[in-house]
């Protein structure tokens, strides 16, 4: 491996290290959610990949904060 390859290898490692982990970006919270809403989200999630529920809920909350409260997140 020459110097240029080693340098790019180290740059890739540093980029990975700087990328925040899932746990650094998210906190676990517990809420009561109506059963009919859970049922519909569960049905939708069967059509999509892992992580759909988290993405869906985060999108819905962000949209509501933006549109109803004027909070840009």
WOQUIFEN-V234727 format. One record per helix or strand. SS is the DSSP state (A for helix, B for strand). FROM is the first residue (numbers start at 0). TO is the last residue. If there is no record, write none. Layout:
BEGIN
ss-><SS | SS>
from-><FROM | FROM>
to-><TO | TO>
END
This chain:
BEGIN
ss-><A | A | A | A>
from-><2 | 21 | 34 | 51>
to-><17 | 24 | 44 | 68>
END
